[in-house]
Amino acid sequence: MKKSRTAVNFEYYALRGACALINVIPYAAAMAMARGLANLAVRVLKFKRERTLSRLEEVFPGMPRREKLRIAVDSLANVIMNAVEMIRAPKLTRKWMDRHVVDGQLYKDKLQAYVDEGRGVVIMVPHSGNWYMAAWAMAKYGLPLFAIAARQRNPKIDAWMNRQYGDIEILCRSAHGTLNRIKDYIQGGRAFAILPDLRVPTQDTEVEFLGHKANVSHGACMFAVKCNCPIVVAAMERRNGRHVFNHLATLRPEGRTAQDLTQEAMKILSDHIMKHPGDWFWYNKRWILEPVHQ
């Protein structure tokens, strides 16, 4: 449903007002405020609390309630911090990355080595830590990176978000010809970043994830197979106020199907999330363990 002009303008200028406020607050103070807001939302206002605790119980049966509350707060704080960093994205310069991203140049060089093989690379990063930072940092260090995203219903906010992505080229997920462009870009020696940990509504690839069965898209691995390029499985972490690009594995497509590669990649990501649950986005509307209804 198309938004009215009044709604479009109200949402957009409210966002710009919030941006103006957040951009004048020092970064460390903004991060502290994000954590305080998360504690207030979860512990006092009970924001989506029971649903989130139910999800955590599904994955960690018998975990003490206080521990689940801590993870719920950490997860929401991470999301709010991501939003702050999205708003401040134009200020996240190469110099800022040197201070706040651990070994960013080292990880960029590792990824660049795959790109330099001449076949491109697919990078699978879940909704963990600041997943945007994986792309922002690598792009600031010079990796030829692109990604896909859905259009926002508010066209002004959609344009704003595209500006915030900065050096990353964003393809519209639903646009005509996008699949062919992805293939062409990878074969042209570029890095394709994708978020794989989303439930898809129609039957696709069944994987083991968080101790249960999940239905996910095999699209990322399909492109790797078609382009015969490596798949880097990675996850972002927040560690002592800094970001870590955690390179978990590199998978090669030779002699393997996209479904097999998807299952292996998701198992690797699942193991990482189980060890770092506070970094992962437990609030996602597309809850990955929700079964597909036939």
C-alpha positions as CSV (number, residue, x, y, z in Angstrom):
1,M,0.0,0.0,0.0
2,K,1.4,3.4,-1.1
3,K,2.0,5.9,1.7
4,S,0.4,9.3,1.6
5,R,2.6,12.3,1.0
6,T,1.9,13.5,4.6
7,A,3.1,10.2,6.0
8,V,6.2,10.1,3.8
9,N,7.2,13.6,4.8
10,F,6.4,13.1,8.5
11,E,8.5,9.9,8.7
12,Y,11.4,11.3,6.7
13,Y,11.7,14.6,8.7
14,A,11.3,12.8,12.0
15,L,14.2,10.6,10.9
16,R,16.3,13.6,9.8
17,G,15.6,15.2,13.2
18,A,16.8,12.1,15.0
19,C,19.9,12.1,12.7
20,A,20.7,15.7,13.6
21,L,20.6,14.9,17.3
22,I,22.6,11.7,17.2
23,N,25.3,13.2,15.0
24,V,26.1,15.9,17.6
25,I,26.5,13.3,20.4
26,P,30.0,11.9,20.8
27,Y,30.2,8.3,19.6
28,A,31.0,6.7,22.9
29,A,28.1,8.6,24.6
30,A,25.7,7.5,21.8
31,M,26.7,3.8,22.3
32,A,26.2,4.1,26.1
33,M,22.7,5.7,25.5
34,A,21.9,2.8,23.2
35,R,22.6,0.3,25.9
36,G,20.6,2.3,28.4
37,L,17.7,2.5,26.1
38,A,17.8,-1.3,25.5
39,N,17.8,-2.0,29.3
40,L,14.8,0.3,29.7
41,A,12.9,-1.2,26.7
42,V,13.4,-4.9,27.8
43,R,13.5,-4.7,31.6
44,V,11.0,-1.9,32.2
45,L,8.8,-1.5,29.1
46,K,8.9,-5.2,28.3
47,F,9.4,-4.5,24.6
48,K,8.7,-7.8,22.7
49,R,10.1,-9.4,25.9
50,E,8.1,-12.6,26.2
51,R,8.4,-13.4,22.5
52,T,12.1,-13.0,22.6
53,L,12.5,-15.0,25.8
54,S,10.4,-17.7,24.2
55,R,12.7,-17.8,21.2
56,L,15.7,-18.1,23.5
57,E,14.0,-20.9,25.4
58,E,13.4,-22.7,22.1
59,V,17.2,-22.6,21.4
60,F,18.5,-22.8,24.9
61,P,16.0,-24.9,26.8
62,G,16.4,-24.6,30.6
63,M,18.5,-21.5,30.5
64,P,17.9,-19.3,33.6
65,R,15.6,-16.4,32.9
66,R,18.1,-13.8,34.1
67,E,20.6,-15.1,31.4
68,K,17.9,-14.9,28.7
69,L,17.1,-11.4,29.8
70,R,20.8,-10.4,29.5
71,I,20.9,-11.8,26.0
72,A,17.7,-10.0,25.0
73,V,19.1,-6.7,26.3
74,D,22.4,-7.3,24.5
75,S,20.7,-8.1,21.3
76,L,18.4,-5.1,21.4
77,A,21.3,-2.9,22.4
78,N,23.3,-4.1,19.4
79,V,20.4,-3.3,17.1
80,I,20.1,0.2,18.5
81,M,23.9,0.7,18.2
82,N,23.6,-0.4,14.6
83,A,21.0,2.2,14.0
84,V,23.2,4.9,15.5
85,E,26.1,3.8,13.3
86,M,23.8,3.8,10.2
87,I,22.9,7.4,11.0
88,R,26.5,8.3,11.5
89,A,27.7,6.3,8.4
90,P,29.0,9.3,6.4
91,K,31.4,10.0,9.3
92,L,32.8,6.5,9.3
93,T,35.9,7.3,7.4
94,R,38.9,5.1,6.7
95,K,40.6,6.7,9.7
96,W,37.6,5.8,11.8
97,M,37.8,2.2,10.6
98,D,41.4,2.0,11.6
99,R,40.4,2.9,15.2
100,H,37.2,0.9,15.5
101,V,37.6,-2.2,13.3
102,V,40.1,-4.7,14.5
103,D,42.5,-5.8,11.7
104,G,40.2,-4.3,9.0
105,Q,42.9,-4.0,6.4
106,L,44.1,-7.6,7.1
107,Y,40.6,-9.0,6.4
108,K,40.2,-6.8,3.4
109,D,43.4,-8.2,2.0
110,K,42.2,-11.8,2.6
111,L,39.0,-11.1,0.7
112,Q,40.8,-9.2,-2.0
113,A,43.0,-12.3,-2.6
114,Y,39.8,-14.3,-3.6
115,V,38.7,-11.4,-5.8
116,D,42.1,-11.4,-7.5
117,E,41.6,-15.0,-8.5
118,G,39.3,-13.4,-11.1
119,R,36.0,-15.1,-10.2
120,G,34.7,-12.9,-7.5
121,V,33.6,-14.0,-4.0
122,V,30.4,-14.5,-2.1
123,I,30.5,-13.3,1.5
124,M,27.8,-14.7,3.8
125,V,27.4,-12.6,7.0
126,P,24.4,-13.1,9.4
127,H,22.5,-10.5,11.4
128,S,25.2,-10.5,14.1
129,G,27.2,-7.6,15.5
130,N,26.9,-4.7,13.1
131,W,26.4,-6.6,9.9
132,Y,26.5,-3.3,8.0
133,M,30.0,-2.6,9.4
134,A,31.3,-5.7,7.6
135,A,30.4,-4.0,4.3
136,W,31.2,-0.5,5.2
137,A,34.7,-1.4,6.5
138,M,35.6,-3.6,3.6
139,A,34.4,-1.0,1.1
140,K,36.4,1.8,2.9
141,Y,39.5,-0.3,2.6
142,G,38.9,-0.7,-1.1
143,L,37.1,-4.0,-1.7
144,P,34.8,-3.9,-4.8
145,L,31.7,-4.8,-2.9
146,F,28.0,-4.9,-3.7
147,A,24.8,-6.1,-2.0
148,I,21.1,-6.4,-2.5
149,A,18.3,-4.8,-0.5
150,A,14.5,-4.4,-0.6
151,R,13.1,-1.0,-1.3
152,Q,11.6,0.8,1.7
153,R,8.0,1.8,1.4
154,N,8.9,5.4,2.1
155,P,10.7,6.6,-1.0
156,K,12.5,9.4,0.8
157,I,13.8,7.0,3.5
158,D,14.8,4.5,0.8
159,A,16.9,7.2,-0.9
160,W,18.4,8.2,2.5
161,M,19.4,4.6,3.2
162,N,21.0,4.3,-0.2
163,R,23.1,7.4,0.6
164,Q,24.1,5.9,4.0
165,Y,25.4,2.8,2.3
166,G,28.1,5.0,0.9
167,D,30.8,3.1,-1.1
168,I,28.7,0.0,-1.5
169,E,26.6,-0.5,-4.6
170,I,23.1,-1.7,-3.6
171,L,21.0,-3.6,-6.1
172,C,17.2,-3.6,-5.6
173,R,16.2,-7.2,-4.8
174,S,12.9,-7.1,-6.7
175,A,14.1,-5.1,-9.8
176,H,14.0,-6.7,-13.2
177,G,17.3,-8.2,-14.2
178,T,18.8,-8.1,-10.7
179,L,19.8,-11.8,-10.8
180,N,21.6,-11.4,-14.0
181,R,23.4,-8.4,-12.7
182,I,24.6,-10.3,-9.6
183,K,26.0,-13.0,-11.7
184,D,27.7,-10.5,-14.0
185,Y,29.2,-8.6,-11.1
186,I,30.6,-11.7,-9.5
187,Q,32.1,-13.0,-12.7
188,G,33.5,-9.5,-13.2
189,G,35.6,-9.9,-10.1
190,R,33.5,-8.3,-7.4
191,A,32.5,-9.3,-3.9
192,F,28.8,-10.0,-3.2
193,A,27.7,-9.6,0.4
194,I,24.5,-11.3,1.6
195,L,22.6,-11.9,4.8
196,P,21.7,-15.6,4.8
197,D,19.9,-16.1,8.2
198,L,16.3,-15.3,7.1
199,R,13.4,-17.7,6.9
200,V,12.0,-17.8,3.4
201,P,8.2,-18.3,3.1
202,T,8.3,-21.0,0.5
203,Q,10.0,-24.4,0.7
204,D,13.7,-24.1,-0.3
205,T,16.7,-25.6,1.6
206,E,16.3,-27.3,4.9
207,V,19.3,-26.7,7.2
208,E,20.3,-27.4,10.8
209,F,20.2,-24.1,12.6
210,L,20.2,-23.3,16.3
211,G,19.5,-27.0,17.1
212,H,16.4,-27.1,14.9
213,K,15.3,-27.3,11.3
214,A,15.2,-24.1,9.3
215,N,14.1,-23.2,5.8
216,V,16.5,-20.8,4.1
217,S,17.4,-19.7,0.6
218,H,20.2,-21.4,-1.3
219,G,20.6,-18.3,-3.5
220,A,24.0,-17.1,-2.2
221,C,25.5,-20.5,-2.8
222,M,23.8,-20.9,-6.1
223,F,25.7,-17.8,-7.4
224,A,28.9,-19.3,-6.1
225,V,28.3,-22.5,-7.9
226,K,27.3,-20.8,-11.2
227,C,30.3,-18.4,-11.0
228,N,32.7,-21.1,-9.6
229,C,33.8,-18.7,-6.9
230,P,34.6,-19.1,-3.2
231,I,32.2,-18.5,-0.3
232,V,33.5,-16.7,2.7
233,V,31.4,-17.4,5.8
234,A,31.9,-14.7,8.4
235,A,30.3,-12.9,11.3
236,M,30.8,-9.5,12.9
237,E,31.3,-9.2,16.6
238,R,31.3,-6.2,19.0
239,R,34.3,-6.6,21.3
240,N,35.3,-4.0,23.9
241,G,33.8,-1.2,21.9
242,R,35.3,-2.3,18.6
243,H,34.2,-4.4,15.6
244,V,35.7,-7.7,14.6
245,F,35.3,-9.3,11.2
246,N,35.4,-12.9,12.2
247,H,36.3,-15.1,9.1
248,L,34.8,-18.4,10.0
249,A,35.5,-20.5,6.9
250,T,36.0,-20.5,3.2
251,L,34.0,-23.0,1.1
252,R,34.8,-24.0,-2.4
253,P,32.0,-25.0,-4.8
254,E,33.9,-27.5,-7.0
255,G,31.9,-30.7,-7.2
256,R,29.2,-29.6,-4.7
257,T,25.6,-28.4,-5.0
258,A,24.3,-25.1,-3.8
259,Q,22.1,-26.9,-1.3
260,D,25.1,-28.8,0.2
261,L,27.1,-25.6,0.5
262,T,24.1,-23.8,2.1
263,Q,23.7,-26.5,4.7
264,E,27.4,-26.4,5.6
265,A,27.5,-22.6,5.7
266,M,24.5,-22.3,7.9
267,K,25.9,-25.0,10.3
268,I,29.0,-22.9,10.7
269,L,27.0,-19.7,11.4
270,S,24.7,-21.6,13.8
271,D,27.7,-22.7,15.8
272,H,29.0,-19.2,16.0
273,I,25.7,-17.7,17.1
274,M,25.3,-20.3,19.8
275,K,28.6,-19.1,21.2
276,H,27.8,-15.4,20.9
277,P,24.0,-15.2,21.3
278,G,24.0,-11.6,22.5
279,D,25.3,-10.4,19.1
280,W,22.5,-12.0,17.1
281,F,19.2,-10.4,16.0
282,W,16.6,-12.3,18.0
283,Y,14.0,-9.7,17.2
284,N,13.8,-10.4,13.5
285,K,10.2,-10.6,12.2
286,R,11.2,-13.4,9.9
287,W,11.9,-15.8,12.7
288,I,14.1,-18.4,11.1
289,L,12.8,-21.4,13.1
290,E,9.2,-20.7,12.2
291,P,8.1,-23.7,10.1
292,V,7.0,-23.4,6.5
293,H,3.2,-23.9,6.1
294,Q,2.5,-26.1,3.2
